């Protein structure tokens, strides 16, 4: 009798679906505004940083700073952003002593947050000897979830 009861309980436990609170993940499509390298040897004043821009004033400040040495925003795919629909993600690396450096982004949304994975890629093989500072600027659909960088 006890063996049958234990078997029934075991079958009941193993047949129940697990009710875990797993985050559902979805890739967020980004719209590339610009990526490349600044060539002001750090004169633009950017440190290695990740930024979320959600208003026109901050966007204009970024463009002013990025254009302080060269007119970099002339090569942006767009400069007018509708901040009621989009947030801008801007990532800057350290100033580098050679070319061939770049930044890649992956953006994933869960139930709790938007996770931006930043991949800093160095040159493979020979690289030019030039001062560069990699940057990546993209927009994503506006969200109320916190945006975290990894």
Phi and psi in radians as a Rosetta constraint file:
Dihedral C 1 N 2 CA 2 C 2 CIRCULARHARMONIC -1.131 0.35
Dihedral N 2 CA 2 C 2 N 3 CIRCULARHARMONIC -0.648 0.35
Dihedral C 2 N 3 CA 3 C 3 CIRCULARHARMONIC -1.118 0.35
Dihedral N 3 CA 3 C 3 N 4 CIRCULARHARMONIC -0.757 0.35
Dihedral C 3 N 4 CA 4 C 4 CIRCULARHARMONIC -1.094 0.35
Dihedral N 4 CA 4 C 4 N 5 CIRCULARHARMONIC -0.712 0.35
Dihedral C 4 N 5 CA 5 C 5 CIRCULARHARMONIC -1.125 0.35
Dihedral N 5 CA 5 C 5 N 6 CIRCULARHARMONIC -0.741 0.35
Dihedral C 5 N 6 CA 6 C 6 CIRCULARHARMONIC -1.136 0.35
Dihedral N 6 CA 6 C 6 N 7 CIRCULARHARMONIC -0.711 0.35
Dihedral C 6 N 7 CA 7 C 7 CIRCULARHARMONIC -1.140 0.35
Dihedral N 7 CA 7 C 7 N 8 CIRCULARHARMONIC -0.752 0.35
Dihedral C 7 N 8 CA 8 C 8 CIRCULARHARMONIC -1.104 0.35
Dihedral N 8 CA 8 C 8 N 9 CIRCULARHARMONIC -0.727 0.35
Dihedral C 8 N 9 CA 9 C 9 CIRCULARHARMONIC -1.141 0.35
Dihedral N 9 CA 9 C 9 N 10 CIRCULARHARMONIC -0.753 0.35
Dihedral C 9 N 10 CA 10 C 10 CIRCULARHARMONIC -1.091 0.35
Dihedral N 10 CA 10 C 10 N 11 CIRCULARHARMONIC -0.775 0.35
Dihedral C 10 N 11 CA 11 C 11 CIRCULARHARMONIC -1.095 0.35
Dihedral N 11 CA 11 C 11 N 12 CIRCULARHARMONIC -0.730 0.35
Dihedral C 11 N 12 CA 12 C 12 CIRCULARHARMONIC -1.094 0.35
Dihedral N 12 CA 12 C 12 N 13 CIRCULARHARMONIC -0.742 0.35
Dihedral C 12 N 13 CA 13 C 13 CIRCULARHARMONIC -1.185 0.35
Dihedral N 13 CA 13 C 13 N 14 CIRCULARHARMONIC -0.729 0.35
Dihedral C 13 N 14 CA 14 C 14 CIRCULARHARMONIC -1.333 0.35
Dihedral N 14 CA 14 C 14 N 15 CIRCULARHARMONIC -0.379 0.35
Dihedral C 14 N 15 CA 15 C 15 CIRCULARHARMONIC -1.543 0.35
Dihedral N 15 CA 15 C 15 N 16 CIRCULARHARMONIC -0.233 0.35
Dihedral C 15 N 16 CA 16 C 16 CIRCULARHARMONIC -1.241 0.35
Dihedral N 16 CA 16 C 16 N 17 CIRCULARHARMONIC 2.443 0.35
Dihedral C 16 N 17 CA 17 C 17 CIRCULARHARMONIC -1.319 0.35
Dihedral N 17 CA 17 C 17 N 18 CIRCULARHARMONIC 2.425 0.35
Dihedral C 17 N 18 CA 18 C 18 CIRCULARHARMONIC -1.247 0.35
Dihedral N 18 CA 18 C 18 N 19 CIRCULARHARMONIC 2.376 0.35
Dihedral C 18 N 19 CA 19 C 19 CIRCULARHARMONIC -1.948 0.35
Dihedral N 19 CA 19 C 19 N 20 CIRCULARHARMONIC 1.253 0.35
Dihedral C 19 N 20 CA 20 C 20 CIRCULARHARMONIC -1.573 0.35
Dihedral N 20 CA 20 C 20 N 21 CIRCULARHARMONIC 2.587 0.35
Dihedral C 20 N 21 CA 21 C 21 CIRCULARHARMONIC -1.592 0.35
Dihedral N 21 CA 21 C 21 N 22 CIRCULARHARMONIC 1.160 0.35
Dihedral C 21 N 22 CA 22 C 22 CIRCULARHARMONIC -1.394 0.35
Dihedral N 22 CA 22 C 22 N 23 CIRCULARHARMONIC 2.447 0.35
Dihedral C 22 N 23 CA 23 C 23 CIRCULARHARMONIC -1.272 0.35
Dihedral N 23 CA 23 C 23 N 24 CIRCULARHARMONIC 2.344 0.35
Dihedral C 23 N 24 CA 24 C 24 CIRCULARHARMONIC -1.461 0.35
Dihedral N 24 CA 24 C 24 N 25 CIRCULARHARMONIC 2.297 0.35
Dihedral C 24 N 25 CA 25 C 25 CIRCULARHARMONIC -1.978 0.35
Dihedral N 25 CA 25 C 25 N 26 CIRCULARHARMONIC 2.469 0.35
Dihedral C 25 N 26 CA 26 C 26 CIRCULARHARMONIC -2.475 0.35
Dihedral N 26 CA 26 C 26 N 27 CIRCULARHARMONIC 2.439 0.35
Dihedral C 26 N 27 CA 27 C 27 CIRCULARHARMONIC -1.305 0.35
Dihedral N 27 CA 27 C 27 N 28 CIRCULARHARMONIC 2.314 0.35
Dihedral C 27 N 28 CA 28 C 28 CIRCULARHARMONIC -1.700 0.35
Dihedral N 28 CA 28 C 28 N 29 CIRCULARHARMONIC 2.229 0.35
Dihedral C 28 N 29 CA 29 C 29 CIRCULARHARMONIC -1.295 0.35
Dihedral N 29 CA 29 C 29 N 30 CIRCULARHARMONIC 2.310 0.35
Dihedral C 29 N 30 CA 30 C 30 CIRCULARHARMONIC -1.814 0.35
Dihedral N 30 CA 30 C 30 N 31 CIRCULARHARMONIC 2.654 0.35
Dihedral C 30 N 31 CA 31 C 31 CIRCULARHARMONIC -1.910 0.35
Dihedral N 31 CA 31 C 31 N 32 CIRCULARHARMONIC 1.947 0.35
Dihedral C 31 N 32 CA 32 C 32 CIRCULARHARMONIC -1.183 0.35
Dihedral N 32 CA 32 C 32 N 33 CIRCULARHARMONIC 2.204 0.35
Dihedral C 32 N 33 CA 33 C 33 CIRCULARHARMONIC -1.683 0.35
Dihedral N 33 CA 33 C 33 N 34 CIRCULARHARMONIC -0.792 0.35
Dihedral C 33 N 34 CA 34 C 34 CIRCULARHARMONIC -2.944 0.35
Dihedral N 34 CA 34 C 34 N 35 CIRCULARHARMONIC 2.604 0.35
Dihedral C 34 N 35 CA 35 C 35 CIRCULARHARMONIC -2.629 0.35
Dihedral N 35 CA 35 C 35 N 36 CIRCULARHARMONIC 2.658 0.35
Dihedral C 35 N 36 CA 36 C 36 CIRCULARHARMONIC 2.779 0.35
Dihedral N 36 CA 36 C 36 N 37 CIRCULARHARMONIC -2.499 0.35
Dihedral C 36 N 37 CA 37 C 37 CIRCULARHARMONIC -2.353 0.35
Dihedral N 37 CA 37 C 37 N 38 CIRCULARHARMONIC 2.403 0.35
Dihedral C 37 N 38 CA 38 C 38 CIRCULARHARMONIC -1.438 0.35
Dihedral N 38 CA 38 C 38 N 39 CIRCULARHARMONIC 2.557 0.35
Dihedral C 38 N 39 CA 39 C 39 CIRCULARHARMONIC -2.128 0.35
Dihedral N 39 CA 39 C 39 N 40 CIRCULARHARMONIC 0.509 0.35
Dihedral C 39 N 40 CA 40 C 40 CIRCULARHARMONIC -1.696 0.35
Dihedral N 40 CA 40 C 40 N 41 CIRCULARHARMONIC 0.245 0.35
Dihedral C 40 N 41 CA 41 C 41 CIRCULARHARMONIC 0.950 0.35
Dihedral N 41 CA 41 C 41 N 42 CIRCULARHARMONIC 0.587 0.35
Dihedral C 41 N 42 CA 42 C 42 CIRCULARHARMONIC 1.583 0.35
Dihedral N 42 CA 42 C 42 N 43 CIRCULARHARMONIC -0.046 0.35
Dihedral C 42 N 43 CA 43 C 43 CIRCULARHARMONIC -1.134 0.35
Dihedral N 43 CA 43 C 43 N 44 CIRCULARHARMONIC -0.335 0.35
Dihedral C 43 N 44 CA 44 C 44 CIRCULARHARMONIC -1.192 0.35
Dihedral N 44 CA 44 C 44 N 45 CIRCULARHARMONIC -0.380 0.35
Dihedral C 44 N 45 CA 45 C 45 CIRCULARHARMONIC 1.558 0.35
Dihedral N 45 CA 45 C 45 N 46 CIRCULARHARMONIC 0.249 0.35
Dihedral C 45 N 46 CA 46 C 46 CIRCULARHARMONIC -1.553 0.35
Dihedral N 46 CA 46 C 46 N 47 CIRCULARHARMONIC 2.347 0.35
Dihedral C 46 N 47 CA 47 C 47 CIRCULARHARMONIC -1.705 0.35
Dihedral N 47 CA 47 C 47 N 48 CIRCULARHARMONIC 3.048 0.35
Dihedral C 47 N 48 CA 48 C 48 CIRCULARHARMONIC -1.125 0.35
Dihedral N 48 CA 48 C 48 N 49 CIRCULARHARMONIC 2.020 0.35
Dihedral C 48 N 49 CA 49 C 49 CIRCULARHARMONIC -2.780 0.35
Dihedral N 49 CA 49 C 49 N 50 CIRCULARHARMONIC 2.797 0.35
Dihedral C 49 N 50 CA 50 C 50 CIRCULARHARMONIC -2.093 0.35
Dihedral N 50 CA 50 C 50 N 51 CIRCULARHARMONIC 2.340 0.35
Dihedral C 50 N 51 CA 51 C 51 CIRCULARHARMONIC -2.262 0.35
Dihedral N 51 CA 51 C 51 N 52 CIRCULARHARMONIC 2.527 0.35
Dihedral C 51 N 52 CA 52 C 52 CIRCULARHARMONIC -2.036 0.35
Dihedral N 52 CA 52 C 52 N 53 CIRCULARHARMONIC 2.111 0.35
Dihedral C 52 N 53 CA 53 C 53 CIRCULARHARMONIC -1.922 0.35
Dihedral N 53 CA 53 C 53 N 54 CIRCULARHARMONIC 2.162 0.35
Dihedral C 53 N 54 CA 54 C 54 CIRCULARHARMONIC -2.212 0.35
Dihedral N 54 CA 54 C 54 N 55 CIRCULARHARMONIC 0.263 0.35
Dihedral C 54 N 55 CA 55 C 55 CIRCULARHARMONIC -2.645 0.35
Dihedral N 55 CA 55 C 55 N 56 CIRCULARHARMONIC 2.781 0.35
Dihedral C 55 N 56 CA 56 C 56 CIRCULARHARMONIC -1.110 0.35
Dihedral N 56 CA 56 C 56 N 57 CIRCULARHARMONIC -0.689 0.35
Dihedral C 56 N 57 CA 57 C 57 CIRCULARHARMONIC -1.075 0.35
Dihedral N 57 CA 57 C 57 N 58 CIRCULARHARMONIC -0.823 0.35
Dihedral C 57 N 58 CA 58 C 58 CIRCULARHARMONIC -1.135 0.35
Dihedral N 58 CA 58 C 58 N 59 CIRCULARHARMONIC -0.627 0.35
Dihedral C 58 N 59 CA 59 C 59 CIRCULARHARMONIC -1.129 0.35
Dihedral N 59 CA 59 C 59 N 60 CIRCULARHARMONIC -0.781 0.35
Dihedral C 59 N 60 CA 60 C 60 CIRCULARHARMONIC -1.122 0.35
Dihedral N 60 CA 60 C 60 N 61 CIRCULARHARMONIC -0.658 0.35
Dihedral C 60 N 61 CA 61 C 61 CIRCULARHARMONIC -1.112 0.35
Dihedral N 61 CA 61 C 61 N 62 CIRCULARHARMONIC -0.748 0.35
Dihedral C 61 N 62 CA 62 C 62 CIRCULARHARMONIC -1.073 0.35
Dihedral N 62 CA 62 C 62 N 63 CIRCULARHARMONIC -0.819 0.35
Dihedral C 62 N 63 CA 63 C 63 CIRCULARHARMONIC -1.120 0.35
Dihedral N 63 CA 63 C 63 N 64 CIRCULARHARMONIC -0.666 0.35
Dihedral C 63 N 64 CA 64 C 64 CIRCULARHARMONIC -1.099 0.35
Dihedral N 64 CA 64 C 64 N 65 CIRCULARHARMONIC -0.773 0.35
Dihedral C 64 N 65 CA 65 C 65 CIRCULARHARMONIC -1.179 0.35
Dihedral N 65 CA 65 C 65 N 66 CIRCULARHARMONIC -0.728 0.35
Dihedral C 65 N 66 CA 66 C 66 CIRCULARHARMONIC -1.204 0.35
Dihedral N 66 CA 66 C 66 N 67 CIRCULARHARMONIC -0.442 0.35
Dihedral C 66 N 67 CA 67 C 67 CIRCULARHARMONIC -1.633 0.35
Dihedral N 67 CA 67 C 67 N 68 CIRCULARHARMONIC 0.109 0.35
Dihedral C 67 N 68 CA 68 C 68 CIRCULARHARMONIC -1.145 0.35
Dihedral N 68 CA 68 C 68 N 69 CIRCULARHARMONIC -0.417 0.35
Dihedral C 68 N 69 CA 69 C 69 CIRCULARHARMONIC -1.951 0.35
Dihedral N 69 CA 69 C 69 N 70 CIRCULARHARMONIC -0.865 0.35
Dihedral C 69 N 70 CA 70 C 70 CIRCULARHARMONIC -2.248 0.35
Dihedral N 70 CA 70 C 70 N 71 CIRCULARHARMONIC 2.707 0.35
Dihedral C 70 N 71 CA 71 C 71 CIRCULARHARMONIC -1.409 0.35
Dihedral N 71 CA 71 C 71 N 72 CIRCULARHARMONIC 1.270 0.35
Dihedral C 71 N 72 CA 72 C 72 CIRCULARHARMONIC -1.176 0.35
Dihedral N 72 CA 72 C 72 N 73 CIRCULARHARMONIC -0.655 0.35
Dihedral C 72 N 73 CA 73 C 73 CIRCULARHARMONIC -1.190 0.35
Dihedral N 73 CA 73 C 73 N 74 CIRCULARHARMONIC -0.204 0.35
Dihedral C 73 N 74 CA 74 C 74 CIRCULARHARMONIC -1.067 0.35
Dihedral N 74 CA 74 C 74 N 75 CIRCULARHARMONIC -0.399 0.35
Dihedral C 74 N 75 CA 75 C 75 CIRCULARHARMONIC -1.772 0.35
Dihedral N 75 CA 75 C 75 N 76 CIRCULARHARMONIC 0.090 0.35
Dihedral C 75 N 76 CA 76 C 76 CIRCULARHARMONIC -1.208 0.35
Dihedral N 76 CA 76 C 76 N 77 CIRCULARHARMONIC 2.563 0.35
Dihedral C 76 N 77 CA 77 C 77 CIRCULARHARMONIC -1.232 0.35
Dihedral N 77 CA 77 C 77 N 78 CIRCULARHARMONIC -0.421 0.35
Dihedral C 77 N 78 CA 78 C 78 CIRCULARHARMONIC -2.783 0.35
Dihedral N 78 CA 78 C 78 N 79 CIRCULARHARMONIC 2.609 0.35
Dihedral C 78 N 79 CA 79 C 79 CIRCULARHARMONIC -2.146 0.35
Dihedral N 79 CA 79 C 79 N 80 CIRCULARHARMONIC -0.201 0.35
Dihedral C 79 N 80 CA 80 C 80 CIRCULARHARMONIC -1.762 0.35
Dihedral N 80 CA 80 C 80 N 81 CIRCULARHARMONIC 1.973 0.35
Dihedral C 80 N 81 CA 81 C 81 CIRCULARHARMONIC -1.984 0.35
Dihedral N 81 CA 81 C 81 N 82 CIRCULARHARMONIC 2.337 0.35
Dihedral C 81 N 82 CA 82 C 82 CIRCULARHARMONIC -1.535 0.35
Dihedral N 82 CA 82 C 82 N 83 CIRCULARHARMONIC 1.694 0.35
Dihedral C 82 N 83 CA 83 C 83 CIRCULARHARMONIC -1.299 0.35
Dihedral N 83 CA 83 C 83 N 84 CIRCULARHARMONIC -0.054 0.35
Dihedral C 83 N 84 CA 84 C 84 CIRCULARHARMONIC -1.406 0.35
Dihedral N 84 CA 84 C 84 N 85 CIRCULARHARMONIC -0.283 0.35
Dihedral C 84 N 85 CA 85 C 85 CIRCULARHARMONIC -1.992 0.35
Dihedral N 85 CA 85 C 85 N 86 CIRCULARHARMONIC -0.413 0.35
Dihedral C 85 N 86 CA 86 C 86 CIRCULARHARMONIC -2.307 0.35
Dihedral N 86 CA 86 C 86 N 87 CIRCULARHARMONIC 2.675 0.35
Dihedral C 86 N 87 CA 87 C 87 CIRCULARHARMONIC -1.958 0.35
Dihedral N 87 CA 87 C 87 N 88 CIRCULARHARMONIC 2.638 0.35
Dihedral C 87 N 88 CA 88 C 88 CIRCULARHARMONIC -1.899 0.35
Dihedral N 88 CA 88 C 88 N 89 CIRCULARHARMONIC 2.350 0.35
Dihedral C 88 N 89 CA 89 C 89 CIRCULARHARMONIC -1.851 0.35
Dihedral N 89 CA 89 C 89 N 90 CIRCULARHARMONIC 2.167 0.35
Dihedral C 89 N 90 CA 90 C 90 CIRCULARHARMONIC -2.207 0.35
Dihedral N 90 CA 90 C 90 N 91 CIRCULARHARMONIC 2.236 0.35
Dihedral C 90 N 91 CA 91 C 91 CIRCULARHARMONIC -2.193 0.35
Dihedral N 91 CA 91 C 91 N 92 CIRCULARHARMONIC 2.293 0.35
Dihedral C 91 N 92 CA 92 C 92 CIRCULARHARMONIC -2.167 0.35
Dihedral N 92 CA 92 C 92 N 93 CIRCULARHARMONIC 2.418 0.35
Dihedral C 92 N 93 CA 93 C 93 CIRCULARHARMONIC -1.697 0.35
Dihedral N 93 CA 93 C 93 N 94 CIRCULARHARMONIC 3.078 0.35
Dihedral C 93 N 94 CA 94 C 94 CIRCULARHARMONIC -1.170 0.35
Dihedral N 94 CA 94 C 94 N 95 CIRCULARHARMONIC 2.817 0.35
Dihedral C 94 N 95 CA 95 C 95 CIRCULARHARMONIC -1.179 0.35
Dihedral N 95 CA 95 C 95 N 96 CIRCULARHARMONIC 2.315 0.35
Dihedral C 95 N 96 CA 96 C 96 CIRCULARHARMONIC -1.948 0.35
Dihedral N 96 CA 96 C 96 N 97 CIRCULARHARMONIC 2.650 0.35
Dihedral C 96 N 97 CA 97 C 97 CIRCULARHARMONIC -1.587 0.35
Dihedral N 97 CA 97 C 97 N 98 CIRCULARHARMONIC 0.132 0.35
Dihedral C 97 N 98 CA 98 C 98 CIRCULARHARMONIC -2.628 0.35
Dihedral N 98 CA 98 C 98 N 99 CIRCULARHARMONIC 2.879 0.35
Dihedral C 98 N 99 CA 99 C 99 CIRCULARHARMONIC -1.449 0.35
Dihedral N 99 CA 99 C 99 N 100 CIRCULARHARMONIC -3.114 0.35
Dihedral C 99 N 100 CA 100 C 100 CIRCULARHARMONIC 1.562 0.35
Dihedral N 100 CA 100 C 100 N 101 CIRCULARHARMONIC 0.011 0.35
Dihedral C 100 N 101 CA 101 C 101 CIRCULARHARMONIC -1.554 0.35
Dihedral N 101 CA 101 C 101 N 102 CIRCULARHARMONIC 2.566 0.35
Dihedral C 101 N 102 CA 102 C 102 CIRCULARHARMONIC -2.688 0.35
Dihedral N 102 CA 102 C 102 N 103 CIRCULARHARMONIC 2.967 0.35
Dihedral C 102 N 103 CA 103 C 103 CIRCULARHARMONIC -2.170 0.35
Dihedral N 103 CA 103 C 103 N 104 CIRCULARHARMONIC 2.395 0.35
Dihedral C 103 N 104 CA 104 C 104 CIRCULARHARMONIC -2.141 0.35
Dihedral N 104 CA 104 C 104 N 105 CIRCULARHARMONIC 2.588 0.35
Dihedral C 104 N 105 CA 105 C 105 CIRCULARHARMONIC -2.201 0.35
Dihedral N 105 CA 105 C 105 N 106 CIRCULARHARMONIC 2.520 0.35
Dihedral C 105 N 106 CA 106 C 106 CIRCULARHARMONIC -2.213 0.35
Dihedral N 106 CA 106 C 106 N 107 CIRCULARHARMONIC 2.364 0.35
Dihedral C 106 N 107 CA 107 C 107 CIRCULARHARMONIC -2.154 0.35
Dihedral N 107 CA 107 C 107 N 108 CIRCULARHARMONIC 2.181 0.35
Dihedral C 107 N 108 CA 108 C 108 CIRCULARHARMONIC -2.205 0.35
Dihedral N 108 CA 108 C 108 N 109 CIRCULARHARMONIC 2.399 0.35
Dihedral C 108 N 109 CA 109 C 109 CIRCULARHARMONIC -1.883 0.35
Dihedral N 109 CA 109 C 109 N 110 CIRCULARHARMONIC 2.315 0.35
Dihedral C 109 N 110 CA 110 C 110 CIRCULARHARMONIC -2.018 0.35
Dihedral N 110 CA 110 C 110 N 111 CIRCULARHARMONIC -3.064 0.35
Dihedral C 110 N 111 CA 111 C 111 CIRCULARHARMONIC -1.139 0.35
Dihedral N 111 CA 111 C 111 N 112 CIRCULARHARMONIC -0.425 0.35
Dihedral C 111 N 112 CA 112 C 112 CIRCULARHARMONIC -1.913 0.35
Dihedral N 112 CA 112 C 112 N 113 CIRCULARHARMONIC -0.383 0.35
Dihedral C 112 N 113 CA 113 C 113 CIRCULARHARMONIC -2.822 0.35
Dihedral N 113 CA 113 C 113 N 114 CIRCULARHARMONIC 2.922 0.35
Dihedral C 113 N 114 CA 114 C 114 CIRCULARHARMONIC -1.910 0.35
Dihedral N 114 CA 114 C 114 N 115 CIRCULARHARMONIC 2.141 0.35
Dihedral C 114 N 115 CA 115 C 115 CIRCULARHARMONIC -1.883 0.35
Dihedral N 115 CA 115 C 115 N 116 CIRCULARHARMONIC 2.080 0.35
Dihedral C 115 N 116 CA 116 C 116 CIRCULARHARMONIC -1.783 0.35
Dihedral N 116 CA 116 C 116 N 117 CIRCULARHARMONIC 1.985 0.35
Dihedral C 116 N 117 CA 117 C 117 CIRCULARHARMONIC -1.655 0.35
Dihedral N 117 CA 117 C 117 N 118 CIRCULARHARMONIC 2.090 0.35
Dihedral C 117 N 118 CA 118 C 118 CIRCULARHARMONIC -1.780 0.35
Dihedral N 118 CA 118 C 118 N 119 CIRCULARHARMONIC 2.234 0.35
Dihedral C 118 N 119 CA 119 C 119 CIRCULARHARMONIC -2.048 0.35
Dihedral N 119 CA 119 C 119 N 120 CIRCULARHARMONIC 1.965 0.35
Dihedral C 119 N 120 CA 120 C 120 CIRCULARHARMONIC -1.587 0.35
Dihedral N 120 CA 120 C 120 N 121 CIRCULARHARMONIC 2.067 0.35
Dihedral C 120 N 121 CA 121 C 121 CIRCULARHARMONIC -1.913 0.35
Dihedral N 121 CA 121 C 121 N 122 CIRCULARHARMONIC 2.226 0.35
Dihedral C 121 N 122 CA 122 C 122 CIRCULARHARMONIC -1.669 0.35
Dihedral N 122 CA 122 C 122 N 123 CIRCULARHARMONIC 2.927 0.35
Dihedral C 122 N 123 CA 123 C 123 CIRCULARHARMONIC -1.228 0.35
Dihedral N 123 CA 123 C 123 N 124 CIRCULARHARMONIC 2.609 0.35
Dihedral C 123 N 124 CA 124 C 124 CIRCULARHARMONIC -1.905 0.35
Dihedral N 124 CA 124 C 124 N 125 CIRCULARHARMONIC 2.222 0.35
Dihedral C 124 N 125 CA 125 C 125 CIRCULARHARMONIC 1.453 0.35
Dihedral N 125 CA 125 C 125 N 126 CIRCULARHARMONIC -2.640 0.35
Dihedral C 125 N 126 CA 126 C 126 CIRCULARHARMONIC -1.242 0.35
Dihedral N 126 CA 126 C 126 N 127 CIRCULARHARMONIC 2.508 0.35
Dihedral C 126 N 127 CA 127 C 127 CIRCULARHARMONIC -2.359 0.35
Dihedral N 127 CA 127 C 127 N 128 CIRCULARHARMONIC 2.664 0.35
Dihedral C 127 N 128 CA 128 C 128 CIRCULARHARMONIC -1.205 0.35
Dihedral N 128 CA 128 C 128 N 129 CIRCULARHARMONIC 2.603 0.35
Dihedral C 128 N 129 CA 129 C 129 CIRCULARHARMONIC -1.601 0.35
Dihedral N 129 CA 129 C 129 N 130 CIRCULARHARMONIC 1.657 0.35
Dihedral C 129 N 130 CA 130 C 130 CIRCULARHARMONIC -2.664 0.35
Dihedral N 130 CA 130 C 130 N 131 CIRCULARHARMONIC 2.511 0.35
Dihedral C 130 N 131 CA 131 C 131 CIRCULARHARMONIC -1.344 0.35
Dihedral N 131 CA 131 C 131 N 132 CIRCULARHARMONIC 2.142 0.35
Dihedral C 131 N 132 CA 132 C 132 CIRCULARHARMONIC -2.366 0.35
Dihedral N 132 CA 132 C 132 N 133 CIRCULARHARMONIC 2.763 0.35
Dihedral C 132 N 133 CA 133 C 133 CIRCULARHARMONIC -2.409 0.35
Dihedral N 133 CA 133 C 133 N 134 CIRCULARHARMONIC 1.832 0.35
Dihedral C 133 N 134 CA 134 C 134 CIRCULARHARMONIC -1.128 0.35
Dihedral N 134 CA 134 C 134 N 135 CIRCULARHARMONIC 2.517 0.35
Dihedral C 134 N 135 CA 135 C 135 CIRCULARHARMONIC -2.506 0.35
Dihedral N 135 CA 135 C 135 N 136 CIRCULARHARMONIC 2.781 0.35
Dihedral C 135 N 136 CA 136 C 136 CIRCULARHARMONIC -2.569 0.35
Dihedral N 136 CA 136 C 136 N 137 CIRCULARHARMONIC 2.186 0.35
Dihedral C 136 N 137 CA 137 C 137 CIRCULARHARMONIC -2.268 0.35
Dihedral N 137 CA 137 C 137 N 138 CIRCULARHARMONIC 2.194 0.35
Dihedral C 137 N 138 CA 138 C 138 CIRCULARHARMONIC -2.522 0.35
Dihedral N 138 CA 138 C 138 N 139 CIRCULARHARMONIC 2.835 0.35
Dihedral C 138 N 139 CA 139 C 139 CIRCULARHARMONIC -2.038 0.35
Dihedral N 139 CA 139 C 139 N 140 CIRCULARHARMONIC 2.627 0.35
Dihedral C 139 N 140 CA 140 C 140 CIRCULARHARMONIC -2.302 0.35
Dihedral N 140 CA 140 C 140 N 141 CIRCULARHARMONIC 2.776 0.35
Dihedral C 140 N 141 CA 141 C 141 CIRCULARHARMONIC -1.043 0.35
Dihedral N 141 CA 141 C 141 N 142 CIRCULARHARMONIC 2.441 0.35
Dihedral C 141 N 142 CA 142 C 142 CIRCULARHARMONIC -1.044 0.35
Dihedral N 142 CA 142 C 142 N 143 CIRCULARHARMONIC 2.494 0.35
Dihedral C 142 N 143 CA 143 C 143 CIRCULARHARMONIC -2.498 0.35
Dihedral N 143 CA 143 C 143 N 144 CIRCULARHARMONIC 2.675 0.35
Dihedral C 143 N 144 CA 144 C 144 CIRCULARHARMONIC -1.571 0.35
Dihedral N 144 CA 144 C 144 N 145 CIRCULARHARMONIC -0.144 0.35
Dihedral C 144 N 145 CA 145 C 145 CIRCULARHARMONIC -1.285 0.35
Dihedral N 145 CA 145 C 145 N 146 CIRCULARHARMONIC 2.622 0.35
Dihedral C 145 N 146 CA 146 C 146 CIRCULARHARMONIC -1.157 0.35
Dihedral N 146 CA 146 C 146 N 147 CIRCULARHARMONIC 2.496 0.35
Dihedral C 146 N 147 CA 147 C 147 CIRCULARHARMONIC -1.823 0.35
Dihedral N 147 CA 147 C 147 N 148 CIRCULARHARMONIC 2.074 0.35
Dihedral C 147 N 148 CA 148 C 148 CIRCULARHARMONIC -2.043 0.35
Dihedral N 148 CA 148 C 148 N 149 CIRCULARHARMONIC 2.570 0.35
Dihedral C 148 N 149 CA 149 C 149 CIRCULARHARMONIC -1.892 0.35
Dihedral N 149 CA 149 C 149 N 150 CIRCULARHARMONIC 2.473 0.35
